[in-house]
Structures are given as structure tokens and as C-alpha cells.
């Protein structure tokens, strides 16, 4: 999956795609920042409570050692969680460093889902690989993540269950979105997805061995895919 | 005076409630909008501290629903985002005050007291 640099290309479609990618990076950064702030706020309160308890003990109150141990364990857990978020933020910040990279598609789906706060385990989104074999893709990672982000937005809004099936056929890669998580796809994200994948055919047609978004059966007819545009 | 804290981060609000109690301020909390709408019927509650972005009802939507039940209630928003958009959203909605996480408890108490006056 490659592209010519949309910022250097003429045409509003390419500029729109570039703006979409920037919005994606911005939204994910803001989400991670929010996550970090929330954890820091909780660490701040737990630390404050520790200080309060020590202060009360200094005034003759009983020092509950089990409570102190529980609070310090909570703080350690929260620090680990902040560290995870910082690691994700760092990975996201470095995504545009390489214009083309061989990526594992399932890992990219899980990465974007994770950045959007979606669980890909039980009770959330299931990621299925046809044949169980990893699908490697030569890709512009920002463009690929942006497209996946557009697909996953309805799932993030609904928090319902869904399945993302990935399969390779006829030199094309299919991303199928099924289940309640994607029931709002046609109303919310579909237009964006189609604009990004089909409507911007001038850009996306340059995608080598591109990603085809197979829409749910209830969705409108497919108006195109990268290969169809050629 | 009693304070209602609403945030989906239970670890955070439960700890704040305990710390406020040490400082003589009675507080209760809810992690969901529906529960908050039940608690806010308590006339002792004078100030509600709401998280701006929560799953389900957003902080602003929750405030509007609370206003239908309690016209005398004062609102403070606590947010983890701190964006310009959030600030303007709160201003437009007529929020009494707006603080960004993490916040020092003494600063929150000061803001609560000012809002309650």
C-alpha cells in the first residue's frame, strides 16, 4: 500500500486525504493524552490519600498498614498503565517516520483498535484471520491506520461486539466488518470510508495490492475499491 | 453542603470522596449518568463536579438533565482533555467552573466553595 505524497500533489482529494490522516494522528494523540491525564489524576489522589493517612497517624490516628500497602500497589499499577500509554504515544508519533513498511495487517488492526480504546479480546471486537496465516502488507503505515480508524469508528461509538475478518484473495486483501459494532457504519463512517477508499480513487488507485473494504451485507452497494478504480 | 462527583474512573472519584471527607466536606459519587440522576435528587447536594467526557451521557448532557431536576445546582467540570474545544463547550453550556486533571484537591475545594456561594 503506497501513495504519492498527498501534500505535494495537486487536487483537493489528495489534500483531503492528508488532512484526514493528520486528524487521525491528532485524535489518537488526544485520546492517549486523555488516558494519561486520567491515570495521573488517580495517582495524584492516591498519593494524596497516602499523605492524608500518614498525617492522621502523626496526630495519633491508627496507621492501617494493609491500607497503605493496597494504596502503593494501586499506584504501581497506575504507573504501569501510564507507561503503556506513553509507549503507545511514542509508537504513534513515529508512525509517519517511514513512508513504506511491511506490516502485519492483524497487528495494525489491533494497534488502531487499542489506540481507540477498543478491546480485541472477549466481549469486544474479534479479529479473524482466514486460514490463520498472517497477512503481510507493504504499506504506508499512516494511510493504512487512518483507513482502519475510519472503519472502527462506529465500533468505538457503539461499544458493541463485532468481527473483523481479514483475508487475502486474488492478490487483494479484504477487510470484512460484521456484527452490531458496525451496524451504524453506513450512517456514520461509510461515507468517510468510501471517500477515502473509493472517492479518492486518484490517490488510492496508486495503492499496490490495495486494501478492499468489504461492506456489511446490509450496507449500500460497493461503489468501488482501490482495484476497481483502476 | 454536599458535593456530587461524577466520573467513569471509579478509582479516582472514590478516593476524592474519601479525601474530601477528611477535610469535612461530605461527598458522594456516581460512575454513570443514570446513577448520578438518582443521587442528585438529594437536596443537600449543592455542587456537582462532572467529568466532561464519559461513556453514555456526556458531562454537558448530564448537566442539562440535572438542571431539569434541580434549578439551584451549581456545576464544575473536570476534564482530562483540556482542549480549546472543551473550554468553549463548557462556557457555552454555562458551566460555573472548569478544571483540568490532574487537579490539586485544595484547588478543587476552593472552586467548590466559590461555586456554592
Interface residues (C-beta under 8 A of the other chain):
Chain A: X30 X33 X34 X35 X37 X38 X40 X41 X42 X43 X44 X45 X46 X48 X49 X52 X56 X74 X78 X159
Chain B: X9 X11 X12 X15 X16 X18 X19 X22 X53 X55 X80 X81 X82 X83 X100 X101 X102 X103 X104 X105
